[in-house]
Amino acid sequence: MKTVSLREARSTLSRLVEALESGSEQEVVITRRGQPVAKLLPAQAAPASARIGVAKGLFQMPESDAALDAEVSRLFT
């Protein structure tokens, strides 16, 4: 983790972004008057499949009911 003042962040933003992109820095904390006020993190594109399974274990599927299956099928055709 790198910590920089707001003034330094303004003047070196390109270099800070490059450090995040290259992986040489994992995050950059920006301070104002010595107090942390913001954090720069590398953007990481989540794969499309990243959301699959986010609710795993939170819901239970009811037992299959052939009569309902037929009704649902009829509604979609």
PyMOL Python script that loads the backbone (N, CA, C, O; Angstrom):
from pymol import cmd

cmd.read_pdbstr("""\
ATOM      1  N   MET A   1       0.847  -1.177   0.000  1.00  0.00           N
ATOM      2  CA  MET A   1       0.000   0.000   0.000  1.00  0.00           C
ATOM      3  C   MET A   1       0.891   1.238   0.000  1.00  0.00           C
ATOM      4  O   MET A   1       1.816   1.358   0.803  1.00  0.00           O
ATOM      5  N   LYS A   2       0.599   2.130  -0.895  1.00  0.00           N
ATOM      6  CA  LYS A   2       1.345   3.381  -0.981  1.00  0.00           C
ATOM      7  C   LYS A   2       0.438   4.504  -0.489  1.00  0.00           C
ATOM      8  O   LYS A   2      -0.759   4.510  -0.778  1.00  0.00           O
ATOM      9  N   THR A   3       1.000   5.442   0.246  1.00  0.00           N
ATOM     10  CA  THR A   3       0.251   6.591   0.741  1.00  0.00           C
ATOM     11  C   THR A   3       0.858   7.858   0.152  1.00  0.00           C
ATOM     12  O   THR A   3       2.070   8.064   0.205  1.00  0.00           O
ATOM     13  N   VAL A   4      -0.005   8.707  -0.413  1.00  0.00           N
ATOM     14  CA  VAL A   4       0.450   9.965  -0.999  1.00  0.00           C
ATOM     15  C   VAL A   4      -0.481  11.089  -0.571  1.00  0.00           C
ATOM     16  O   VAL A   4      -1.654  10.869  -0.269  1.00  0.00           O
ATOM     17  N   SER A   5       0.065  12.286  -0.552  1.00  0.00           N
ATOM     18  CA  SER A   5      -0.765  13.453  -0.243  1.00  0.00           C
ATOM     19  C   SER A   5      -1.612  13.793  -1.465  1.00  0.00           C
ATOM     20  O   SER A   5      -1.318  13.353  -2.577  1.00  0.00           O
ATOM     21  N   LEU A   6      -2.645  14.563  -1.256  1.00  0.00           N
ATOM     22  CA  LEU A   6      -3.503  14.991  -2.356  1.00  0.00           C
ATOM     23  C   LEU A   6      -2.700  15.760  -3.391  1.00  0.00           C
ATOM     24  O   LEU A   6      -2.906  15.589  -4.593  1.00  0.00           O
ATOM     25  N   ARG A   7      -1.796  16.595  -2.937  1.00  0.00           N
ATOM     26  CA  ARG A   7      -0.954  17.371  -3.853  1.00  0.00           C
ATOM     27  C   ARG A   7      -0.100  16.450  -4.719  1.00  0.00           C
ATOM     28  O   ARG A   7      -0.002  16.638  -5.931  1.00  0.00           O
ATOM     29  N   GLU A   8       0.520  15.445  -4.081  1.00  0.00           N
ATOM     30  CA  GLU A   8       1.347  14.495  -4.827  1.00  0.00           C
ATOM     31  C   GLU A   8       0.491  13.676  -5.795  1.00  0.00           C
ATOM     32  O   GLU A   8       0.916  13.402  -6.917  1.00  0.00           O
ATOM     33  N   ALA A   9      -0.707  13.287  -5.368  1.00  0.00           N
ATOM     34  CA  ALA A   9      -1.599  12.516  -6.232  1.00  0.00           C
ATOM     35  C   ALA A   9      -1.975  13.316  -7.472  1.00  0.00           C
ATOM     36  O   ALA A   9      -2.034  12.764  -8.570  1.00  0.00           O
ATOM     37  N   ARG A  10      -2.227  14.603  -7.307  1.00  0.00           N
ATOM     38  CA  ARG A  10      -2.562  15.454  -8.456  1.00  0.00           C
ATOM     39  C   ARG A  10      -1.421  15.496  -9.459  1.00  0.00           C
ATOM     40  O   ARG A  10      -1.642  15.404 -10.666  1.00  0.00           O
ATOM     41  N   SER A  11      -0.218  15.633  -8.963  1.00  0.00           N
ATOM     42  CA  SER A  11       0.915  15.815  -9.873  1.00  0.00           C
ATOM     43  C   SER A  11       1.461  14.498 -10.428  1.00  0.00           C
ATOM     44  O   SER A  11       2.192  14.509 -11.419  1.00  0.00           O
ATOM     45  N   THR A  12       1.121  13.364  -9.809  1.00  0.00           N
ATOM     46  CA  THR A  12       1.670  12.087 -10.271  1.00  0.00           C
ATOM     47  C   THR A  12       0.586  11.059 -10.580  1.00  0.00           C
ATOM     48  O   THR A  12       0.846   9.857 -10.530  1.00  0.00           O
ATOM     49  N   LEU A  13      -0.610  11.510 -10.893  1.00  0.00           N
ATOM     50  CA  LEU A  13      -1.722  10.583 -11.109  1.00  0.00           C
ATOM     51  C   LEU A  13      -1.406   9.541 -12.175  1.00  0.00           C
ATOM     52  O   LEU A  13      -1.705   8.361 -11.990  1.00  0.00           O
ATOM     53  N   SER A  14      -0.815   9.953 -13.272  1.00  0.00           N
ATOM     54  CA  SER A  14      -0.497   9.000 -14.341  1.00  0.00           C
ATOM     55  C   SER A  14       0.426   7.901 -13.831  1.00  0.00           C
ATOM     56  O   SER A  14       0.212   6.724 -14.122  1.00  0.00           O
ATOM     57  N   ARG A  15       1.441   8.275 -13.079  1.00  0.00           N
ATOM     58  CA  ARG A  15       2.378   7.276 -12.543  1.00  0.00           C
ATOM     59  C   ARG A  15       1.700   6.364 -11.523  1.00  0.00           C
ATOM     60  O   ARG A  15       1.987   5.169 -11.467  1.00  0.00           O
ATOM     61  N   LEU A  16       0.811   6.925 -10.727  1.00  0.00           N
ATOM     62  CA  LEU A  16       0.092   6.101  -9.759  1.00  0.00           C
ATOM     63  C   LEU A  16      -0.795   5.075 -10.467  1.00  0.00           C
ATOM     64  O   LEU A  16      -0.846   3.912 -10.067  1.00  0.00           O
ATOM     65  N   VAL A  17      -1.485   5.506 -11.509  1.00  0.00           N
ATOM     66  CA  VAL A  17      -2.341   4.595 -12.280  1.00  0.00           C
ATOM     67  C   VAL A  17      -1.494   3.515 -12.944  1.00  0.00           C
ATOM     68  O   VAL A  17      -1.877   2.346 -12.951  1.00  0.00           O
ATOM     69  N   GLU A  18      -0.353   3.894 -13.499  1.00  0.00           N
ATOM     70  CA  GLU A  18       0.540   2.909 -14.116  1.00  0.00           C
ATOM     71  C   GLU A  18       1.012   1.878 -13.095  1.00  0.00           C
ATOM     72  O   GLU A  18       1.112   0.692 -13.410  1.00  0.00           O
ATOM     73  N   ALA A  19       1.302   2.320 -11.883  1.00  0.00           N
ATOM     74  CA  ALA A  19       1.748   1.398 -10.832  1.00  0.00           C
ATOM     75  C   ALA A  19       0.641   0.409 -10.487  1.00  0.00           C
ATOM     76  O   ALA A  19       0.914  -0.765 -10.241  1.00  0.00           O
ATOM     77  N   LEU A  20      -0.600   0.875 -10.469  1.00  0.00           N
ATOM     78  CA  LEU A  20      -1.728  -0.014 -10.205  1.00  0.00           C
ATOM     79  C   LEU A  20      -1.927  -0.998 -11.361  1.00  0.00           C
ATOM     80  O   LEU A  20      -2.160  -2.187 -11.144  1.00  0.00           O
ATOM     81  N   GLU A  21      -1.831  -0.487 -12.584  1.00  0.00           N
ATOM     82  CA  GLU A  21      -2.004  -1.345 -13.758  1.00  0.00           C
ATOM     83  C   GLU A  21      -0.941  -2.431 -13.834  1.00  0.00           C
ATOM     84  O   GLU A  21      -1.239  -3.579 -14.166  1.00  0.00           O
ATOM     85  N   SER A  22       0.290  -2.069 -13.527  1.00  0.00           N
ATOM     86  CA  SER A  22       1.394  -3.025 -13.625  1.00  0.00           C
ATOM     87  C   SER A  22       1.416  -4.020 -12.476  1.00  0.00           C
ATOM     88  O   SER A  22       2.056  -5.068 -12.563  1.00  0.00           O
ATOM     89  N   GLY A  23       0.712  -3.685 -11.398  1.00  0.00           N
ATOM     90  CA  GLY A  23       0.693  -4.569 -10.244  1.00  0.00           C
ATOM     91  C   GLY A  23       1.785  -4.264  -9.234  1.00  0.00           C
ATOM     92  O   GLY A  23       1.895  -4.949  -8.217  1.00  0.00           O
ATOM     93  N   SER A  24       2.593  -3.248  -9.500  1.00  0.00           N
ATOM     94  CA  SER A  24       3.636  -2.911  -8.529  1.00  0.00           C
ATOM     95  C   SER A  24       3.047  -2.290  -7.268  1.00  0.00           C
ATOM     96  O   SER A  24       3.698  -2.283  -6.224  1.00  0.00           O
ATOM     97  N   GLU A  25       1.834  -1.771  -7.350  1.00  0.00           N
ATOM     98  CA  GLU A  25       1.083  -1.288  -6.182  1.00  0.00           C
ATOM     99  C   GLU A  25      -0.292  -1.938  -6.207  1.00  0.00           C
ATOM    100  O   GLU A  25      -0.904  -2.063  -7.268  1.00  0.00           O
ATOM    101  N   GLN A  26      -0.778  -2.350  -5.043  1.00  0.00           N
ATOM    102  CA  GLN A  26      -2.113  -2.944  -4.941  1.00  0.00           C
ATOM    103  C   GLN A  26      -3.177  -1.905  -4.626  1.00  0.00           C
ATOM    104  O   GLN A  26      -4.339  -2.063  -5.000  1.00  0.00           O
ATOM    105  N   GLU A  27      -2.779  -0.848  -3.940  1.00  0.00           N
ATOM    106  CA  GLU A  27      -3.691   0.254  -3.653  1.00  0.00           C
ATOM    107  C   GLU A  27      -2.874   1.489  -3.302  1.00  0.00           C
ATOM    108  O   GLU A  27      -1.734   1.396  -2.847  1.00  0.00           O
ATOM    109  N   VAL A  28      -3.485   2.647  -3.525  1.00  0.00           N
ATOM    110  CA  VAL A  28      -2.853   3.927  -3.203  1.00  0.00           C
ATOM    111  C   VAL A  28      -3.842   4.702  -2.343  1.00  0.00           C
ATOM    112  O   VAL A  28      -4.973   4.955  -2.759  1.00  0.00           O
ATOM    113  N   VAL A  29      -3.410   5.078  -1.140  1.00  0.00           N
ATOM    114  CA  VAL A  29      -4.246   5.867  -0.241  1.00  0.00           C
ATOM    115  C   VAL A  29      -3.850   7.326  -0.389  1.00  0.00           C
ATOM    116  O   VAL A  29      -2.669   7.669  -0.318  1.00  0.00           O
ATOM    117  N   ILE A  30      -4.843   8.184  -0.596  1.00  0.00           N
ATOM    118  CA  ILE A  30      -4.606   9.619  -0.746  1.00  0.00           C
ATOM    119  C   ILE A  30      -5.024  10.302   0.552  1.00  0.00           C
ATOM    120  O   ILE A  30      -6.106  10.063   1.089  1.00  0.00           O
ATOM    121  N   THR A  31      -4.138  11.150   1.029  1.00  0.00           N
ATOM    122  CA  THR A  31      -4.409  11.838   2.296  1.00  0.00           C
ATOM    123  C   THR A  31      -4.549  13.341   2.079  1.00  0.00           C
ATOM    124  O   THR A  31      -3.997  13.910   1.137  1.00  0.00           O
ATOM    125  N   ARG A  32      -5.299  13.957   2.975  1.00  0.00           N
ATOM    126  CA  ARG A  32      -5.398  15.421   3.019  1.00  0.00           C
ATOM    127  C   ARG A  32      -5.098  15.809   4.461  1.00  0.00           C
ATOM    128  O   ARG A  32      -5.775  15.372   5.392  1.00  0.00           O
ATOM    129  N   ARG A  33      -4.085  16.625   4.624  1.00  0.00           N
ATOM    130  CA  ARG A  33      -3.632  17.033   5.963  1.00  0.00           C
ATOM    131  C   ARG A  33      -3.346  15.825   6.851  1.00  0.00           C
ATOM    132  O   ARG A  33      -3.629  15.835   8.049  1.00  0.00           O
ATOM    133  N   GLY A  34      -2.776  14.780   6.235  1.00  0.00           N
ATOM    134  CA  GLY A  34      -2.375  13.598   6.982  1.00  0.00           C
ATOM    135  C   GLY A  34      -3.469  12.588   7.247  1.00  0.00           C
ATOM    136  O   GLY A  34      -3.198  11.529   7.813  1.00  0.00           O
ATOM    137  N   GLN A  35      -4.702  12.883   6.853  1.00  0.00           N
ATOM    138  CA  GLN A  35      -5.834  11.980   7.085  1.00  0.00           C
ATOM    139  C   GLN A  35      -6.229  11.290   5.769  1.00  0.00           C
ATOM    140  O   GLN A  35      -6.370  11.967   4.751  1.00  0.00           O
ATOM    141  N   PRO A  36      -6.408   9.985   5.766  1.00  0.00           N
ATOM    142  CA  PRO A  36      -6.837   9.294   4.547  1.00  0.00           C
ATOM    143  C   PRO A  36      -8.217   9.789   4.099  1.00  0.00           C
ATOM    144  O   PRO A  36      -9.148   9.879   4.900  1.00  0.00           O
ATOM    145  N   VAL A  37      -8.328  10.108   2.808  1.00  0.00           N
ATOM    146  CA  VAL A  37      -9.609  10.589   2.274  1.00  0.00           C
ATOM    147  C   VAL A  37     -10.084   9.797   1.060  1.00  0.00           C
ATOM    148  O   VAL A  37     -11.263   9.855   0.713  1.00  0.00           O
ATOM    149  N   ALA A  38      -9.180   9.051   0.403  1.00  0.00           N
ATOM    150  CA  ALA A  38      -9.569   8.295  -0.782  1.00  0.00           C
ATOM    151  C   ALA A  38      -8.605   7.135  -0.982  1.00  0.00           C
ATOM    152  O   ALA A  38      -7.492   7.123  -0.456  1.00  0.00           O
ATOM    153  N   LYS A  39      -9.064   6.168  -1.756  1.00  0.00           N
ATOM    154  CA  LYS A  39      -8.223   5.012  -2.050  1.00  0.00           C
ATOM    155  C   LYS A  39      -8.342   4.700  -3.539  1.00  0.00           C
ATOM    156  O   LYS A  39      -9.448   4.611  -4.070  1.00  0.00           O
ATOM    157  N   LEU A  40      -7.213   4.534  -4.206  1.00  0.00           N
ATOM    158  CA  LEU A  40      -7.186   4.104  -5.600  1.00  0.00           C
ATOM    159  C   LEU A  40      -6.902   2.613  -5.618  1.00  0.00           C
ATOM    160  O   LEU A  40      -5.969   2.138  -4.970  1.00  0.00           O
ATOM    161  N   LEU A  41      -7.714   1.880  -6.365  1.00  0.00           N
ATOM    162  CA  LEU A  41      -7.546   0.439  -6.497  1.00  0.00           C
ATOM    163  C   LEU A  41      -7.535   0.086  -7.974  1.00  0.00           C
ATOM    164  O   LEU A  41      -8.163   0.783  -8.771  1.00  0.00           O
ATOM    165  N   PRO A  42      -6.841  -0.976  -8.362  1.00  0.00           N
ATOM    166  CA  PRO A  42      -6.890  -1.385  -9.767  1.00  0.00           C
ATOM    167  C   PRO A  42      -8.278  -1.902 -10.119  1.00  0.00           C
ATOM    168  O   PRO A  42      -8.909  -2.610  -9.334  1.00  0.00           O
ATOM    169  N   ALA A  43      -8.738  -1.541 -11.303  1.00  0.00           N
ATOM    170  CA  ALA A  43     -10.026  -2.062 -11.771  1.00  0.00           C
ATOM    171  C   ALA A  43      -9.799  -3.480 -12.246  1.00  0.00           C
ATOM    172  O   ALA A  43      -8.889  -3.744 -13.032  1.00  0.00           O
ATOM    173  N   GLN A  44     -10.619  -4.386 -11.771  1.00  0.00           N
ATOM    174  CA  GLN A  44     -10.488  -5.782 -12.173  1.00  0.00           C
ATOM    175  C   GLN A  44     -11.789  -6.207 -12.807  1.00  0.00           C
ATOM    176  O   GLN A  44     -12.833  -6.238 -12.156  1.00  0.00           O
ATOM    177  N   ALA A  45     -11.719  -6.530 -14.067  1.00  0.00           N
ATOM    178  CA  ALA A  45     -12.916  -6.956 -14.780  1.00  0.00           C
ATOM    179  C   ALA A  45     -13.335  -8.323 -14.263  1.00  0.00           C
ATOM    180  O   ALA A  45     -12.559  -9.279 -14.304  1.00  0.00           O
ATOM    181  N   ALA A  46     -14.548  -8.406 -13.785  1.00  0.00           N
ATOM    182  CA  ALA A  46     -15.063  -9.680 -13.296  1.00  0.00           C
ATOM    183  C   ALA A  46     -15.565 -10.496 -14.477  1.00  0.00           C
ATOM    184  O   ALA A  46     -16.263  -9.963 -15.339  1.00  0.00           O
ATOM    185  N   PRO A  47     -15.227 -11.763 -14.530  1.00  0.00           N
ATOM    186  CA  PRO A  47     -15.748 -12.585 -15.625  1.00  0.00           C
ATOM    187  C   PRO A  47     -17.261 -12.664 -15.553  1.00  0.00           C
ATOM    188  O   PRO A  47     -17.845 -12.529 -14.477  1.00  0.00           O
ATOM    189  N   ALA A  48     -17.894 -12.880 -16.690  1.00  0.00           N
ATOM    190  CA  ALA A  48     -19.358 -12.926 -16.745  1.00  0.00           C
ATOM    191  C   ALA A  48     -19.917 -13.975 -15.796  1.00  0.00           C
ATOM    192  O   ALA A  48     -21.028 -13.827 -15.287  1.00  0.00           O
ATOM    193  N   SER A  49     -19.161 -15.022 -15.561  1.00  0.00           N
ATOM    194  CA  SER A  49     -19.655 -16.092 -14.697  1.00  0.00           C
ATOM    195  C   SER A  49     -19.454 -15.791 -13.213  1.00  0.00           C
ATOM    196  O   SER A  49     -19.795 -16.620 -12.370  1.00  0.00           O
ATOM    197  N   ALA A  50     -18.914 -14.634 -12.882  1.00  0.00           N
ATOM    198  CA  ALA A  50     -18.619 -14.322 -11.484  1.00  0.00           C
ATOM    199  C   ALA A  50     -19.880 -14.264 -10.626  1.00  0.00           C
ATOM    200  O   ALA A  50     -19.805 -14.510  -9.422  1.00  0.00           O
ATOM    201  N   ARG A  51     -21.022 -13.949 -11.203  1.00  0.00           N
ATOM    202  CA  ARG A  51     -22.244 -13.828 -10.414  1.00  0.00           C
ATOM    203  C   ARG A  51     -22.927 -15.166 -10.190  1.00  0.00           C
ATOM    204  O   ARG A  51     -23.793 -15.278  -9.322  1.00  0.00           O
ATOM    205  N   ILE A  52     -22.561 -16.165 -10.945  1.00  0.00           N
ATOM    206  CA  ILE A  52     -23.213 -17.465 -10.785  1.00  0.00           C
ATOM    207  C   ILE A  52     -22.896 -18.009  -9.402  1.00  0.00           C
ATOM    208  O   ILE A  52     -21.737 -18.075  -8.994  1.00  0.00           O
ATOM    209  N   GLY A  53     -23.925 -18.388  -8.703  1.00  0.00           N
ATOM    210  CA  GLY A  53     -23.746 -18.990  -7.389  1.00  0.00           C
ATOM    211  C   GLY A  53     -23.696 -18.004  -6.234  1.00  0.00           C
ATOM    212  O   GLY A  53     -23.401 -18.411  -5.110  1.00  0.00           O
ATOM    213  N   VAL A  54     -23.977 -16.698  -6.468  1.00  0.00           N
ATOM    214  CA  VAL A  54     -23.876 -15.745  -5.367  1.00  0.00           C
ATOM    215  C   VAL A  54     -24.921 -16.006  -4.278  1.00  0.00           C
ATOM    216  O   VAL A  54     -24.719 -15.625  -3.125  1.00  0.00           O
ATOM    217  N   ALA A  55     -26.033 -16.650  -4.636  1.00  0.00           N
ATOM    218  CA  ALA A  55     -27.078 -16.916  -3.649  1.00  0.00           C
ATOM    219  C   ALA A  55     -27.117 -18.399  -3.268  1.00  0.00           C
ATOM    220  O   ALA A  55     -28.100 -18.881  -2.704  1.00  0.00           O
ATOM    221  N   LYS A  56     -26.039 -19.108  -3.582  1.00  0.00           N
ATOM    222  CA  LYS A  56     -26.004 -20.533  -3.308  1.00  0.00           C
ATOM    223  C   LYS A  56     -26.304 -20.800  -1.832  1.00  0.00           C
ATOM    224  O   LYS A  56     -25.693 -20.211  -0.940  1.00  0.00           O
ATOM    225  N   GLY A  57     -27.255 -21.698  -1.601  1.00  0.00           N
ATOM    226  CA  GLY A  57     -27.614 -22.069  -0.248  1.00  0.00           C
ATOM    227  C   GLY A  57     -28.673 -21.177   0.397  1.00  0.00           C
ATOM    228  O   GLY A  57     -29.136 -21.473   1.498  1.00  0.00           O
ATOM    229  N   LEU A  58     -29.061 -20.096  -0.269  1.00  0.00           N
ATOM    230  CA  LEU A  58     -30.047 -19.191   0.308  1.00  0.00           C
ATOM    231  C   LEU A  58     -31.487 -19.568  -0.040  1.00  0.00           C
ATOM    232  O   LEU A  58     -32.426 -19.144   0.634  1.00  0.00           O
ATOM    233  N   PHE A  59     -31.654 -20.368  -1.095  1.00  0.00           N
ATOM    234  CA  PHE A  59     -32.985 -20.738  -1.548  1.00  0.00           C
ATOM    235  C   PHE A  59     -33.050 -22.240  -1.754  1.00  0.00           C
ATOM    236  O   PHE A  59     -32.038 -22.889  -2.021  1.00  0.00           O
ATOM    237  N   GLN A  60     -34.236 -22.778  -1.630  1.00  0.00           N
ATOM    238  CA  GLN A  60     -34.439 -24.186  -1.920  1.00  0.00           C
ATOM    239  C   GLN A  60     -35.491 -24.312  -3.006  1.00  0.00           C
ATOM    240  O   GLN A  60     -36.538 -23.667  -2.954  1.00  0.00           O
ATOM    241  N   MET A  61     -35.198 -25.151  -3.990  1.00  0.00           N
ATOM    242  CA  MET A  61     -36.145 -25.392  -5.063  1.00  0.00           C
ATOM    243  C   MET A  61     -37.198 -26.383  -4.575  1.00  0.00           C
ATOM    244  O   MET A  61     -36.857 -27.378  -3.936  1.00  0.00           O
ATOM    245  N   PRO A  62     -38.475 -26.125  -4.867  1.00  0.00           N
ATOM    246  CA  PRO A  62     -39.508 -27.089  -4.474  1.00  0.00           C
ATOM    247  C   PRO A  62     -39.402 -28.349  -5.335  1.00  0.00           C
ATOM    248  O   PRO A  62     -38.811 -28.340  -6.415  1.00  0.00           O
ATOM    249  N   GLU A  63     -39.981 -29.410  -4.833  1.00  0.00           N
ATOM    250  CA  GLU A  63     -40.007 -30.643  -5.610  1.00  0.00           C
ATOM    251  C   GLU A  63     -40.746 -30.383  -6.915  1.00  0.00           C
ATOM    252  O   GLU A  63     -41.674 -29.576  -6.966  1.00  0.00           O
ATOM    253  N   SER A  64     -40.327 -31.071  -7.959  1.00  0.00           N
ATOM    254  CA  SER A  64     -40.958 -30.916  -9.261  1.00  0.00           C
ATOM    255  C   SER A  64     -42.394 -31.432  -9.209  1.00  0.00           C
ATOM    256  O   SER A  64     -42.674 -32.463  -8.598  1.00  0.00           O
ATOM    257  N   ASP A  65     -43.280 -30.715  -9.846  1.00  0.00           N
ATOM    258  CA  ASP A  65     -44.685 -31.107  -9.929  1.00  0.00           C
ATOM    259  C   ASP A  65     -45.044 -31.159 -11.412  1.00  0.00           C
ATOM    260  O   ASP A  65     -45.085 -30.127 -12.082  1.00  0.00           O
ATOM    261  N   ALA A  66     -45.301 -32.353 -11.916  1.00  0.00           N
ATOM    262  CA  ALA A  66     -45.548 -32.538 -13.350  1.00  0.00           C
ATOM    263  C   ALA A  66     -46.697 -31.663 -13.844  1.00  0.00           C
ATOM    264  O   ALA A  66     -46.636 -31.152 -14.962  1.00  0.00           O
ATOM    265  N   ALA A  67     -47.738 -31.478 -13.040  1.00  0.00           N
ATOM    266  CA  ALA A  67     -48.877 -30.662 -13.455  1.00  0.00           C
ATOM    267  C   ALA A  67     -48.443 -29.203 -13.618  1.00  0.00           C
ATOM    268  O   ALA A  67     -48.822 -28.536 -14.581  1.00  0.00           O
ATOM    269  N   LEU A  68     -47.657 -28.728 -12.683  1.00  0.00           N
ATOM    270  CA  LEU A  68     -47.171 -27.350 -12.802  1.00  0.00           C
ATOM    271  C   LEU A  68     -46.202 -27.209 -13.958  1.00  0.00           C
ATOM    272  O   LEU A  68     -46.224 -26.195 -14.656  1.00  0.00           O
ATOM    273  N   ASP A  69     -45.349 -28.203 -14.178  1.00  0.00           N
ATOM    274  CA  ASP A  69     -44.404 -28.158 -15.291  1.00  0.00           C
ATOM    275  C   ASP A  69     -45.155 -28.014 -16.609  1.00  0.00           C
ATOM    276  O   ASP A  69     -44.762 -27.228 -17.471  1.00  0.00           O
ATOM    277  N   ALA A  70     -46.224 -28.766 -16.760  1.00  0.00           N
ATOM    278  CA  ALA A  70     -47.020 -28.696 -17.984  1.00  0.00           C
ATOM    279  C   ALA A  70     -47.663 -27.319 -18.140  1.00  0.00           C
ATOM    280  O   ALA A  70     -47.720 -26.784 -19.247  1.00  0.00           O
ATOM    281  N   GLU A  71     -48.146 -26.744 -17.039  1.00  0.00           N
ATOM    282  CA  GLU A  71     -48.790 -25.434 -17.078  1.00  0.00           C
ATOM    283  C   GLU A  71     -47.777 -24.337 -17.459  1.00  0.00           C
ATOM    284  O   GLU A  71     -48.059 -23.474 -18.290  1.00  0.00           O
ATOM    285  N   VAL A  72     -46.617 -24.393 -16.840  1.00  0.00           N
ATOM    286  CA  VAL A  72     -45.564 -23.414 -17.148  1.00  0.00           C
ATOM    287  C   VAL A  72     -45.146 -23.556 -18.613  1.00  0.00           C
ATOM    288  O   VAL A  72     -44.974 -22.557 -19.311  1.00  0.00           O
ATOM    289  N   SER A  73     -44.987 -24.768 -19.064  1.00  0.00           N
ATOM    290  CA  SER A  73     -44.617 -24.995 -20.472  1.00  0.00           C
ATOM    291  C   SER A  73     -45.689 -24.410 -21.412  1.00  0.00           C
ATOM    292  O   SER A  73     -45.363 -23.787 -22.422  1.00  0.00           O
ATOM    293  N   ARG A  74     -46.955 -24.617 -21.071  1.00  0.00           N
ATOM    294  CA  ARG A  74     -48.053 -24.084 -21.900  1.00  0.00           C
ATOM    295  C   ARG A  74     -48.008 -22.558 -21.930  1.00  0.00           C
ATOM    296  O   ARG A  74     -48.242 -21.954 -22.977  1.00  0.00           O
ATOM    297  N   LEU A  75     -47.711 -21.932 -20.800  1.00  0.00           N
ATOM    298  CA  LEU A  75     -47.671 -20.470 -20.749  1.00  0.00           C
ATOM    299  C   LEU A  75     -46.553 -19.891 -21.611  1.00  0.00           C
ATOM    300  O   LEU A  75     -46.677 -18.773 -22.111  1.00  0.00           O
ATOM    301  N   PHE A  76     -45.470 -20.634 -21.789  1.00  0.00           N
ATOM    302  CA  PHE A  76     -44.346 -20.120 -22.559  1.00  0.00           C
ATOM    303  C   PHE A  76     -44.445 -20.453 -24.045  1.00  0.00           C
ATOM    304  O   PHE A  76     -43.613 -19.997 -24.830  1.00  0.00           O
ATOM    305  N   THR A  77     -45.447 -21.239 -24.448  1.00  0.00           N
ATOM    306  CA  THR A  77     -45.565 -21.567 -25.864  1.00  0.00           C
ATOM    307  C   THR A  77     -46.748 -20.914 -26.497  1.00  0.00           C
ATOM    308  O   THR A  77     -46.987 -21.092 -27.691  1.00  0.00           O
TER     309      THR A  77
END
""", "prot")
cmd.dss("prot")
cmd.show_as("cartoon", "prot")
cmd.util.cbc("prot")
cmd.orient("prot")
